[in-house]
């Protein structure tokens, strides 16, 4: 869903309180209205907006009472830095996502390894295999013919996932700091306001090759200024032309 | 900074446009007003709110013109799921953060290894050492007596950090899905509405030991109901009393 629409929705304290309430249990309008101390009419208005956005859904129970609940998982990330105001929102990723294909992050959520630290890990000892490969059998589909996991195992999964979530969040904050630091250093190679412009230009190329026109549009800058800057970076050996598209020389080395 | 205050600020489209503009370059009021097509008075009001919150700062240049810019790095995360409405905001983490101490996440941002995939990694081949240990010399403090990194190396750092950021974001979304799945499964062990309550109870204990009273307060539930539920979970072997505080049995096994 659109990040701007999501921020508009979440910018209202009463809508946040409704979401918090519904994350505890499904509720009907009168219940929400009494809990928040807000008129049923206002609650209905908030619920309609949340429903339109797909954040909330409703069902009618046997007593013909309409219950509202949170419709699905959604995640929003906002980065604010001297170089970026970035928002990203997305539904949660599939359990079948191949988390072993990531190049820069490995997750260690192996149940057996943790509960028995002396167990010998399988595999050939290749460092790149560390902690990988077991996740999908643990948190993915149920194994056919096996018993569903018992409560103790589920509680252990829960605890591990919560810790993993905290570490990932800390990792994101660490990366944000390193990104700003790197952009500062790139800027220091150039003079004055230009530093930020060159940083933006390089950052624009981290997504892949682009023509000068595409970069000019993305950076909202005059095409001839962008062209000149790219020629300058090219003289430094940082970028090069591949046909009519510019690429990072550093980036082209890693497949 | 407070997540609710941050969401209130970001819930306004014009304030988001101001932040986006300032992340490109420092601006003065007339510039912002013309760019947004909003009166200077309204711009000043938005800037004051952003400044009060510490998101934006100003300085006066030689020509005595007042420029506004983004004050510092900040990150906001919002999780919406049938079990959670969670918001978290924080400043970026220190470069000296010990990212090797994490138990569940490893980051691979090793410059040498990537640019020369055939190089033999140092270390004793212990899988737990994979990809660790080099990060702080790469993105941490400058090495004394060494040349500052050149533009090509900085551009490569930039590209790796952007990819790392994307992978971490995907990892967070994957974890969000697994958390919901695990809470669903825990709920399935119990009947009806109670399932969610037991899930919340277990989740409340993932942060560490707690008394029944503390849990009752955190879950906004009657203490005797919480007490009964904990006794029930105790009979399943999932939780146990340690003095007057309840602990996860699964959790107590991993130090």
Interface residues (C-beta under 8 A of the other chain):
Chain A: X4 X7 X8 X9 X10 X11 X12 X13 X16 X19 X20 X22 X23 X24 X25 X55 X69 X70 X72 X73 X74 X75 X76 X77 X78 X79 X80 X81 X82 X83 X84 X85 X87 X88 X90 X91 X92 X93 X94 X95 X97 X99 X102 X103 X104 X105 X106 X107 X108 X109 X114 X115 X121 X123 X125 X127 X128 X129 X130 X131 X139 X148 X149 X150 X151 X152 X153 X154 X155 X156 X157 X158 X159 X160 X161 X162 X163 X164 X165 X167 X168 X169 X170 X171 X172 X173 X174 X175 X176 X177 X178 X179 X180 X181 X182 X183 X185 X186 X188 X189 X193 X196 X200 X202 X203 X205 X206 X207 X220 X233 X236 X237 X238 X239 X248 X249 X250 X251 X253 X254
Chain B: X4 X7 X8 X9 X10 X11 X12 X13 X16 X19 X20 X22 X23 X24 X25 X55 X69 X70 X72 X73 X74 X75 X76 X77 X78 X79 X80 X81 X82 X83 X84 X85 X87 X88 X90 X91 X92 X93 X94 X95 X97 X99 X102 X103 X104 X105 X106 X107 X108 X109 X114 X115 X121 X123 X125 X127 X128 X129 X130 X131 X139 X148 X149 X150 X151 X152 X153 X154 X155 X156 X157 X158 X159 X160 X161 X162 X163 X164 X165 X167 X168 X169 X170 X171 X172 X173 X174 X175 X176 X177 X178 X179 X180 X181 X182 X183 X185 X186 X188 X189 X193 X196 X200 X202 X203 X205 X206 X207 X220 X233 X236 X237 X238 X239 X248 X249 X250 X251 X253 X254
